[in-house]
């Protein structure tokens, strides 16, 4: 078995025992990136020289017996929405194409402190707004299982690079399913922790009450490893919960005895693909064979979740993205061209004697704001800003935003009642496997409905994860969705771990993946 086919946990064990070096490991993944990312396009930036220099430094410290961090020598990819000091952080947008943050996000600082090798920044839907990764300002990312299909979004690059064995671990963000949907469609494992479990400091905000940072990896055990490093209280984030971080890696291998699973009635109805339905039901039978009991539960208000989400999230986006005006930082329109265009318009209006039109011309400052935002943001971001601004405007706030907040509370109460009866909720991640590139890009409503099973998790603020549970007849992965009460990530990981011990879906890899380096366990 080559290095790149192995789990992060097994690689870390061999790094610790000096059976492999971080340089050898990092180079193997860099070779894989060089070999395949031209077609997958999971990354926006890879910095091989810096990654190898970091790996050499860690190897040297290990040989001299100096203390090392929890992830010492393991490559990790990061979604390009987390501020990284001195390095471009674009959020997949033209608006931030030249932005270099002066500080590290807390998660980045914790990865560095854990001696991870940050191998690159991954592609994403612009400002995390999208479910297909086609909304990136730079290029779309392709699904490694079928390059004609989308990888899911908005953390599509973070999922695709793990699926294509370009890195053992990656970090994504989830506002309405943006970790879980790509994980499900790319055949890997991905988690959205409870809101507040992982610090959002340095995460470029989309919707502040919904955003959460989460791990993507091959297995539940690998997710536990990465979450253990990222999680924990952060005084810099007022929404960060001050609770101890459980020893996820120590308990992930322990099965849940007497596990009670709840199948959500509303998630097995109209619109669910027959192959996805069959794969999820087979996964339920696997749990039953492991001693779990299963019952049907109801989340009656989840039918409103998509509507509620697409009021609240755009409202928060409208507020958060108001700061991008071309003045303090971010993209600014060509002011010389803008002023030249303004003079031409003014001359035309004067010639036509149109005094009313002349009076309506913007002053240069307002015009600079408008043109900078019009040119810097893509269509999907503009759509959501307009939706949010409308819903927050005078006369509509009570009718839309305030009402959505009330229904959001009802959705959370549905989950609370369900978890009085069961330990975990189980169901599909997405209604269908990955769809073709371009299939839904011109139909925003169809794209939004793809989040049908995931957005309620974010509205309720609870934790959830996706693990692979099968394949469609066309060879595309199918994801299994597990949801847990607040701050029960340990339960989620153990539930995922027991399924992965009984199945091997998580060990499958895409056909395009070829072994670049053939390395055995005793390399040194």
Backbone torsions as a table, in degrees:
resi	resn	phi	psi	omega
1	UNK	NA	132.0	-179.8
2	UNK	-75.0	164.0	179.8
3	UNK	-58.0	-44.5	-171.8
4	UNK	-70.7	-12.7	178.5
5	UNK	-87.5	-7.0	-172.4
6	UNK	-93.3	160.9	-178.9
7	UNK	-76.6	158.9	178.6
8	UNK	-61.2	-37.8	-177.9
9	UNK	-64.6	-42.9	179.6
10	UNK	-71.1	-35.0	177.3
11	UNK	-65.6	-40.6	179.7
12	UNK	-63.5	-37.9	178.1
13	UNK	-61.9	-41.1	-179.6
14	UNK	-74.8	-30.8	173.5
15	UNK	-64.6	-45.5	-178.9
16	UNK	-61.7	-37.1	-179.1
17	UNK	-86.0	3.5	180.0
18	UNK	62.3	26.5	174.5
19	UNK	-81.0	-23.6	172.3
20	UNK	-137.1	161.2	178.3
21	UNK	-108.0	158.0	177.9
22	UNK	-66.6	-33.9	177.8
23	UNK	-62.4	-46.6	178.8
24	UNK	-61.0	-42.0	-178.6
25	UNK	-68.1	-47.8	180.0
26	UNK	-60.9	-41.2	179.4
27	UNK	-64.6	-37.2	178.3
28	UNK	-61.3	-42.5	179.1
29	UNK	-72.5	-37.1	175.9
30	UNK	-62.1	-38.3	176.4
31	UNK	-63.6	-40.2	179.3
32	UNK	-65.1	-40.5	176.6
33	UNK	-61.9	-46.5	-179.8
34	UNK	-61.6	-34.3	-175.8
35	UNK	-77.5	-35.6	-169.8
36	UNK	-120.1	-18.2	-173.0
37	UNK	-73.9	-13.0	173.2
38	UNK	-62.8	-28.2	178.7
39	UNK	-100.7	-35.7	-179.6
40	UNK	-80.0	-42.9	178.9
41	UNK	60.9	47.5	179.9
42	UNK	-77.3	-26.2	-173.0
43	UNK	-104.5	147.5	167.5
44	UNK	-93.9	-35.8	178.6
45	UNK	-147.8	135.9	171.8
46	UNK	-127.1	135.9	-178.1
47	UNK	-120.6	82.4	-173.9
48	UNK	-60.4	-43.2	-177.3
49	UNK	-62.9	-44.5	-179.5
50	UNK	-67.7	-39.5	180.0
51	UNK	-64.5	-43.5	-179.7
52	UNK	-68.5	-36.1	177.6
53	UNK	-64.2	-41.1	177.6
54	UNK	-64.5	-42.0	179.2
55	UNK	-63.1	-41.1	178.3
56	UNK	-62.8	-41.3	179.3
57	UNK	-61.4	-43.0	-179.7
58	UNK	-67.0	-40.9	177.1
59	UNK	-60.5	-42.3	-179.3
60	UNK	-65.1	-42.3	177.7
61	UNK	-63.4	-37.2	179.7
62	UNK	-66.6	-42.5	-178.6
63	UNK	-66.4	-30.6	-179.0
64	UNK	-92.3	3.2	174.6
65	UNK	78.7	13.0	178.9
66	UNK	-75.9	155.1	-177.6
67	UNK	-60.3	144.6	179.5
68	UNK	-129.9	156.2	-179.7
69	UNK	-79.7	176.9	-172.5
70	UNK	-63.8	-30.5	-177.6
71	UNK	-109.5	22.6	-167.8
72	UNK	-48.7	110.3	174.9
73	UNK	95.4	-6.4	-178.8
74	UNK	-84.3	128.7	174.1
75	UNK	-69.5	140.5	177.3
76	UNK	-137.4	133.2	173.6
77	UNK	-98.8	151.1	-175.0
78	UNK	-130.9	131.7	174.9
79	UNK	-58.4	139.4	-172.0
80	UNK	-79.8	44.6	177.6
81	UNK	-123.6	0.5	-179.7
82	UNK	-106.5	124.5	-177.3
83	UNK	-60.4	129.5	178.9
84	UNK	-127.7	117.8	-170.4
85	UNK	-54.7	125.1	175.0
86	UNK	76.6	-3.6	-179.1
87	UNK	-114.0	146.7	179.6
88	UNK	-54.8	135.3	174.2
89	UNK	-131.8	98.7	-167.1
90	UNK	-99.9	-16.9	-173.9
91	UNK	56.6	27.0	179.9
92	UNK	65.2	23.4	-172.2
93	UNK	-125.6	145.3	172.0
94	UNK	-64.4	-28.8	-177.7
95	UNK	-58.0	-33.7	-176.5
96	UNK	-116.4	26.2	-173.3
97	UNK	-62.2	-25.7	-179.6
98	UNK	-113.2	14.6	-176.9
99	UNK	-79.9	125.2	175.6
100	UNK	-122.1	104.9	-175.2
101	UNK	-61.4	146.4	177.5
102	UNK	-86.6	6.4	-177.4
103	UNK	-152.3	164.5	175.6
104	UNK	-93.9	140.3	167.2
105	UNK	-60.6	154.6	-179.9
106	UNK	-57.7	-41.3	179.7
107	UNK	-63.6	-40.8	177.3
108	UNK	-63.1	-44.5	179.3
109	UNK	-60.7	-38.8	179.8
110	UNK	-70.6	-35.8	175.8
111	UNK	-65.1	-42.8	178.6
112	UNK	-64.9	-42.1	178.9
113	UNK	-64.0	-30.2	178.2
114	UNK	-82.9	3.4	177.9
115	UNK	64.1	33.7	170.5
116	UNK	-71.3	153.4	174.1
117	UNK	-98.0	106.7	-178.5
118	UNK	-77.8	107.0	-168.6
119	UNK	-88.9	-22.1	179.3
120	UNK	172.0	169.3	177.1
121	UNK	-103.8	133.2	-173.3
122	UNK	-98.3	154.9	-178.3
123	UNK	-70.1	159.7	-175.5
124	UNK	-161.4	160.3	167.3
125	UNK	-64.1	142.1	-175.3
126	UNK	-52.8	125.0	-178.3
127	UNK	52.1	30.1	177.6
128	UNK	66.1	21.8	-178.2
129	UNK	-104.0	94.8	178.2
130	UNK	155.0	159.4	-177.9
131	UNK	-119.1	14.5	-175.1
132	UNK	-134.3	-10.1	-175.1
133	UNK	68.4	15.4	174.7
134	UNK	-89.4	-6.4	-177.7
135	UNK	-94.1	6.8	174.3
136	UNK	-64.0	141.5	178.2
137	UNK	-73.1	-10.6	-171.7
138	UNK	-106.5	-49.6	176.9
139	UNK	-173.3	155.3	175.1
140	UNK	-77.8	156.4	171.5
141	UNK	-101.7	145.2	-177.6
142	UNK	-106.7	152.1	178.5
143	UNK	-76.2	124.2	-178.0
144	UNK	-61.2	-21.6	179.3
145	UNK	-78.6	-26.2	177.9
146	UNK	-159.3	107.5	-172.4
147	UNK	-66.5	-10.2	176.1
148	UNK	-88.0	-2.6	-176.6
149	UNK	-109.9	159.3	177.6
150	UNK	-78.3	154.7	177.9
151	UNK	-93.0	-0.8	-171.2
152	UNK	90.5	164.7	-178.9
153	UNK	-150.4	170.8	6.9
154	UNK	-89.3	-9.0	-179.4
155	UNK	-87.8	42.4	-176.0
156	UNK	-63.4	-40.2	178.6
157	UNK	-66.1	-39.0	-179.9
158	UNK	-65.0	-35.2	178.2
159	UNK	-78.0	-43.6	-176.2
160	UNK	-63.3	-36.1	-177.0
161	UNK	-70.7	-30.5	175.6
162	UNK	-74.0	-43.8	-179.9
163	UNK	-61.2	-36.5	-179.1
164	UNK	-87.5	10.4	176.6
165	UNK	58.8	39.2	176.2
166	UNK	-93.5	-11.6	175.7
167	UNK	-164.1	149.4	180.0
168	UNK	-80.8	-22.4	-176.5
169	UNK	-140.5	147.8	171.7
170	UNK	-146.9	162.8	-179.1
171	UNK	-116.4	129.1	176.7
172	UNK	-126.2	-176.9	174.3
173	UNK	-131.2	152.3	-174.3
174	UNK	-134.8	112.4	178.2
175	UNK	-107.0	-28.3	176.9
176	UNK	-150.4	13.8	-177.4
177	UNK	134.7	12.1	-169.7
178	UNK	-74.1	-8.4	167.0
179	UNK	-99.1	-46.5	-172.3
180	UNK	-70.3	-41.0	-179.7
181	UNK	-64.4	-49.2	176.1
182	UNK	-62.2	-37.5	177.6
183	UNK	-60.5	-46.2	179.8
184	UNK	-62.8	-41.5	-176.8
185	UNK	-77.4	-20.9	179.9
186	UNK	-102.9	2.0	174.9
187	UNK	72.8	33.8	177.8
188	UNK	-127.0	-174.2	179.9
189	UNK	-105.7	137.2	179.5
190	UNK	-150.7	142.8	-175.0
191	UNK	-127.0	140.1	164.0
192	UNK	-104.1	105.7	177.6
193	UNK	-66.1	166.5	174.0
194	UNK	-57.0	142.7	176.5
195	UNK	-57.1	123.5	-179.0
196	UNK	102.1	-12.2	-179.4
197	UNK	-72.8	-36.3	179.9
198	UNK	-118.5	133.5	-177.8
199	UNK	-61.8	137.8	175.8
200	UNK	-98.3	4.6	-179.3
201	UNK	-62.0	124.4	-179.0
202	UNK	88.4	-0.3	171.6
203	UNK	-86.1	122.7	178.8
204	UNK	-67.6	119.5	-166.4
205	UNK	-75.3	139.4	165.2
206	UNK	-104.5	-68.6	177.7
207	UNK	-130.7	105.3	-165.6
208	UNK	-64.4	-26.9	-179.5
209	UNK	-88.7	0.1	-176.5
210	UNK	-121.6	-29.7	-175.5
211	UNK	-61.5	139.8	171.4
212	UNK	-152.9	143.3	-178.9
213	UNK	-91.9	138.3	-177.9
214	UNK	-147.0	162.5	-177.9
215	UNK	-88.1	149.4	169.9
216	UNK	-126.5	137.4	-174.3
217	UNK	-163.9	-179.8	177.7
218	UNK	-75.9	-37.4	-170.1
219	UNK	-133.3	166.3	174.3
220	UNK	-62.1	-37.6	179.7
221	UNK	-62.0	-40.3	178.5
222	UNK	-69.3	-38.9	176.5
223	UNK	-61.6	-40.4	179.1
224	UNK	-59.7	-41.0	179.9
225	UNK	-61.6	-48.0	-177.3
226	UNK	-71.8	-39.6	179.5
227	UNK	-63.8	-37.1	179.6
228	UNK	-59.2	-33.5	179.2
229	UNK	-78.0	-40.8	-173.0
230	UNK	-80.1	-32.5	-171.0
231	UNK	-75.0	161.8	174.9
232	UNK	128.8	157.0	-177.3
233	UNK	-63.8	144.0	178.3
234	UNK	-138.0	113.4	-179.8
235	UNK	-59.6	-20.5	-179.5
236	UNK	-77.1	-11.5	179.8
237	UNK	-119.7	111.0	-175.3
238	UNK	-67.4	-17.1	178.2
239	UNK	-94.2	-0.5	179.5
240	UNK	-74.4	128.8	-175.5
241	UNK	-82.2	137.5	-179.2
242	UNK	-91.7	75.4	177.7
243	UNK	-128.9	147.8	176.3
244	UNK	-64.5	150.3	177.7
245	UNK	-88.4	118.4	179.7
246	UNK	-62.3	158.0	177.6
247	UNK	-79.2	74.6	-173.4
248	UNK	-54.1	-41.3	-176.0
249	UNK	-68.8	-23.7	-179.7
250	UNK	-82.1	-24.5	-174.2
251	UNK	-109.2	-13.2	-173.6
252	UNK	-58.9	-27.8	-179.1
253	UNK	-85.4	-0.8	-178.7
254	UNK	-91.6	117.6	179.8
255	UNK	-62.8	154.2	176.7
256	UNK	-88.4	111.2	179.8
257	UNK	-80.0	140.5	-179.9
258	UNK	66.2	28.5	-176.7
259	UNK	-61.6	129.8	176.1
260	UNK	-109.2	116.7	-179.2
261	UNK	-104.6	141.5	176.7
262	UNK	-115.7	122.8	174.1
263	UNK	-92.6	122.6	-175.3
264	UNK	-80.8	116.5	-177.7
265	UNK	-53.4	-42.1	-175.0
266	UNK	-68.9	-12.5	-178.8
267	UNK	-98.9	6.3	180.0
268	UNK	-125.3	32.6	-177.0
269	UNK	-110.4	-146.5	-177.1
270	UNK	-59.1	138.6	178.0
271	UNK	97.2	-13.1	180.0
272	UNK	-84.1	124.0	179.1
273	UNK	-59.4	139.2	-175.4
274	UNK	-61.3	-37.7	-179.1
275	UNK	-71.3	-36.9	176.0
276	UNK	-65.3	-44.7	177.7
277	UNK	-56.1	-46.9	-177.8
278	UNK	-64.9	-41.7	-179.0
279	UNK	-65.4	-41.0	-179.8
280	UNK	-67.4	-42.2	179.1
281	UNK	-65.1	-34.7	176.1
282	UNK	-67.0	-37.5	176.3
283	UNK	-62.8	-38.6	177.1
284	UNK	-61.7	-40.4	178.5
285	UNK	-64.7	-33.9	176.1
286	UNK	-62.4	-45.2	178.4
287	UNK	-61.7	-40.1	178.4
288	UNK	-62.5	-37.2	178.0
289	UNK	-67.5	-20.0	178.7
290	UNK	-93.2	5.8	175.4
291	UNK	103.5	2.1	-179.6
292	UNK	-77.2	150.3	170.9
293	UNK	-105.3	146.6	-173.6
294	UNK	-127.0	138.0	175.0
295	UNK	-143.5	156.9	175.9
296	UNK	-82.0	138.1	174.7
297	UNK	-130.1	166.4	-178.5
298	UNK	-125.4	140.4	170.9
299	UNK	-120.3	79.6	-168.1
300	UNK	-60.3	-28.4	-177.9
301	UNK	-91.0	-1.0	-178.2
302	UNK	-68.4	-16.6	177.3
303	UNK	-66.2	-17.8	177.4
304	UNK	-95.0	-1.1	-169.4
305	UNK	-62.1	-44.1	-178.6
306	UNK	-63.6	-44.1	179.4
307	UNK	-62.7	-43.5	179.7
308	UNK	-64.5	-44.7	-179.3
309	UNK	-60.1	-43.9	-176.4
310	UNK	-83.3	13.1	160.9
311	UNK	-103.9	-52.2	-174.6
312	UNK	-66.0	-49.5	-176.2
313	UNK	-61.4	-47.9	177.2
314	UNK	-63.5	-33.6	176.4
315	UNK	-61.4	-45.7	179.6
316	UNK	-68.9	-34.9	177.1
317	UNK	-65.0	-41.8	179.0
318	UNK	-57.4	-42.3	179.0
319	UNK	-69.6	-47.7	-176.1
320	UNK	-66.5	-35.0	-174.9
321	UNK	-89.8	0.6	177.5
322	UNK	-65.0	-23.0	-177.1
323	UNK	-70.8	-17.5	-177.0
324	UNK	-87.4	88.1	-174.2
325	UNK	-120.4	6.1	178.8
326	UNK	81.9	9.3	-177.4
327	UNK	-105.2	-66.0	-174.0
328	UNK	-73.6	-43.8	178.7
329	UNK	-163.7	173.0	-178.5
330	UNK	91.4	179.7	-175.7
331	UNK	-64.2	138.1	172.8
332	UNK	-127.7	135.5	179.7
333	UNK	-61.9	161.6	176.1
334	UNK	-70.0	104.5	-172.5
335	UNK	-69.8	-33.1	178.0
336	UNK	-63.1	-45.2	178.3
337	UNK	-65.7	-38.3	179.4
338	UNK	-61.4	-46.8	180.0
339	UNK	-66.5	-36.2	177.0
340	UNK	-64.0	-42.8	178.0
341	UNK	-62.9	-38.7	-179.4
342	UNK	-64.9	-40.3	179.1
343	UNK	-66.2	-38.9	178.3
344	UNK	-63.9	-45.7	179.3
345	UNK	-61.2	-42.9	-178.4
346	UNK	-63.9	-41.9	179.9
347	UNK	-63.7	-39.9	179.3
348	UNK	-64.6	-40.3	-178.8
349	UNK	-71.0	-37.2	177.5
350	UNK	-65.0	-40.2	179.3
351	UNK	-63.8	-36.9	-179.5
352	UNK	-82.6	-8.0	-179.2
353	UNK	69.0	28.0	-176.9
354	UNK	-90.8	85.9	-177.3
355	UNK	-67.0	-37.5	-178.9
356	UNK	-63.4	-42.3	179.5
357	UNK	-66.6	-37.6	178.4
358	UNK	-61.6	-41.9	-179.6
359	UNK	-67.4	-25.7	-177.0
360	UNK	-85.0	-8.9	-179.3
361	UNK	-61.4	136.9	177.7
362	UNK	-63.9	150.3	168.6
363	UNK	-74.6	162.4	-173.5
364	UNK	-57.9	-34.9	-178.4
365	UNK	-67.6	-49.3	179.8
366	UNK	-61.8	-40.5	179.6
367	UNK	-64.2	-38.5	178.0
368	UNK	-62.4	-42.6	176.0
369	UNK	-56.6	-51.4	-173.5
370	UNK	-64.9	-44.1	-178.3
371	UNK	-70.1	-37.6	179.1
372	UNK	-61.4	-44.4	-179.7
373	UNK	-71.3	-37.9	179.5
374	UNK	-65.7	-37.9	-178.5
375	UNK	-85.8	-27.7	-174.8
376	UNK	-84.1	-29.5	-179.4
377	UNK	-97.6	147.1	175.4
378	UNK	-86.2	175.1	-174.0
379	UNK	-59.5	-42.1	-176.8
380	UNK	-68.9	-39.1	177.6
381	UNK	-65.1	-43.1	177.6
382	UNK	-60.5	-41.8	-179.9
383	UNK	-58.9	-44.9	-176.5
384	UNK	-73.6	-35.5	175.5
385	UNK	-61.2	-43.4	-179.7
386	UNK	-66.6	-40.9	176.8
387	UNK	-59.7	-47.1	-178.0
388	UNK	-67.1	-41.9	179.9
389	UNK	-63.7	-39.8	177.8
390	UNK	-63.4	-46.9	-176.8
391	UNK	-66.9	-23.4	179.5
392	UNK	-93.2	-4.8	-173.9
393	UNK	-75.0	161.6	-178.2
394	UNK	-56.8	131.9	-179.9
395	UNK	92.1	-15.1	-178.2
396	UNK	-119.2	-14.6	-178.5
397	UNK	-56.4	-50.6	-178.9
398	UNK	-67.0	-37.6	-176.0
399	UNK	-71.1	-30.2	-174.7
400	UNK	-115.9	-67.4	-172.1
401	UNK	-65.1	-49.4	-178.3
402	UNK	-63.3	-40.3	179.0
403	UNK	-66.5	-39.1	178.7
404	UNK	-62.1	-38.9	178.1
405	UNK	-63.5	-36.2	178.3
406	UNK	-66.5	-42.4	179.1
407	UNK	-69.2	-33.4	175.9
408	UNK	-57.6	-40.2	178.8
409	UNK	-65.2	-38.4	177.6
410	UNK	-64.6	-37.6	177.5
411	UNK	-62.6	-43.2	178.3
412	UNK	-63.8	-39.1	179.3
413	UNK	-64.8	-34.7	175.9
414	UNK	-60.5	-44.0	178.8
415	UNK	-64.4	-44.1	-179.8
416	UNK	-57.2	-43.9	-179.9
417	UNK	-66.9	-40.2	179.8
418	UNK	-62.5	-40.0	-177.3
419	UNK	-76.6	-5.4	169.2
420	UNK	-74.2	-20.7	-177.0
421	UNK	-105.1	-27.0	-175.3
422	UNK	-135.4	164.3	179.6
423	UNK	-90.2	-39.2	-179.6
424	UNK	-138.2	147.9	170.8
425	UNK	-98.1	142.4	-175.8
426	UNK	-131.4	141.3	-179.7
427	UNK	179.3	-168.0	178.3
428	UNK	-79.1	155.6	174.7
429	UNK	-85.3	-46.1	-179.1
430	UNK	-131.4	156.3	-178.3
431	UNK	-65.4	-28.8	-179.8
432	UNK	-139.9	167.0	169.1
433	UNK	-66.9	-177.9	-179.1
434	UNK	-55.9	140.1	178.5
435	UNK	-102.0	172.3	-175.8
436	UNK	-70.3	148.1	174.0
437	UNK	-57.2	134.8	177.3
438	UNK	84.2	-8.7	-174.0
439	UNK	-66.1	-37.5	-175.5
440	UNK	-119.9	1.7	-171.6
441	UNK	-62.1	-28.3	179.9
442	UNK	-97.0	9.7	-179.9
443	UNK	-128.7	81.0	-175.4
444	UNK	-55.6	-38.2	-178.4
445	UNK	-63.4	-43.5	177.7
446	UNK	-62.4	-37.5	178.2
447	UNK	-66.9	-41.4	-179.0
448	UNK	-65.8	-37.1	-179.0
449	UNK	-68.2	-15.5	178.0
450	UNK	-68.3	-17.6	178.5
451	UNK	-90.1	14.8	-170.9
452	UNK	-51.7	-39.6	-173.7
453	UNK	-95.5	-7.4	-173.0
454	UNK	-110.0	-29.8	-172.2
455	UNK	-66.1	-30.1	-178.5
456	UNK	-63.8	-29.3	177.0
457	UNK	-59.8	-45.4	-179.3
458	UNK	-70.3	-38.7	178.2
459	UNK	-62.1	-35.9	179.7
460	UNK	-83.2	-16.7	178.5
461	UNK	77.2	16.7	-177.5
462	UNK	-94.4	177.6	179.4
463	UNK	-97.3	152.2	178.9
464	UNK	-158.8	161.8	176.2
465	UNK	-147.6	164.6	175.5
466	UNK	-122.8	134.9	173.1
467	UNK	-132.9	151.0	-179.0
468	UNK	-70.0	140.3	-179.1
469	UNK	-136.2	10.2	178.2
470	UNK	158.6	-172.3	-179.5
471	UNK	-138.4	152.0	174.3
472	UNK	-78.2	171.4	178.7
473	UNK	-64.6	-20.5	177.5
474	UNK	-91.8	6.2	175.0
475	UNK	85.5	18.1	179.3
476	UNK	-97.5	141.3	-177.4
477	UNK	-64.5	153.0	174.5
478	UNK	-123.8	133.6	-177.1
479	UNK	-102.3	148.2	176.6
480	UNK	-107.7	130.5	-175.2
481	UNK	-103.9	124.1	173.7
482	UNK	-117.6	134.3	178.2
483	UNK	-126.0	145.8	-175.6
484	UNK	-134.6	164.1	174.9
485	UNK	-62.3	166.0	-178.7
486	UNK	-54.8	135.6	175.0
487	UNK	62.3	27.1	174.8
488	UNK	-107.9	42.5	177.4
489	UNK	-60.3	-33.2	178.4
490	UNK	-60.9	-42.9	177.8
491	UNK	-63.9	-42.9	178.0
492	UNK	-58.3	-48.8	-177.5
493	UNK	-65.2	-39.5	178.2
494	UNK	-67.1	-39.6	177.2
495	UNK	-63.6	-40.8	177.1
496	UNK	-68.1	-40.1	-178.5
497	UNK	-62.9	-39.7	-178.4
498	UNK	-68.3	-34.2	176.1
499	UNK	-67.3	-41.9	-177.4
500	UNK	-72.1	-23.4	173.1
501	UNK	-70.3	-27.8	-176.9
502	UNK	-95.3	-7.4	-178.7
503	UNK	-136.0	171.3	178.8
504	UNK	-128.3	20.7	178.9
505	UNK	-58.8	-36.0	-177.4
506	UNK	-69.5	-15.4	-179.3
507	UNK	-90.5	-5.9	-179.9
508	UNK	-73.0	150.1	177.3
509	UNK	-134.4	153.3	-178.2
510	UNK	-62.4	151.4	-179.3
511	UNK	-64.8	-25.4	-178.2
512	UNK	-73.4	-16.7	-176.6
513	UNK	-75.6	118.9	175.9
514	UNK	-114.9	146.1	179.0
515	UNK	-71.7	118.2	178.1
516	UNK	-86.0	-37.3	-179.1
517	UNK	-124.5	127.4	179.4
518	UNK	-103.8	97.4	-173.7
519	UNK	-121.0	132.7	177.3
520	UNK	-92.4	176.0	-176.9
521	UNK	-65.6	-32.2	-177.2
522	UNK	-102.1	63.1	-178.2
523	UNK	-69.6	-28.4	-171.9
524	UNK	-116.1	NA	NA
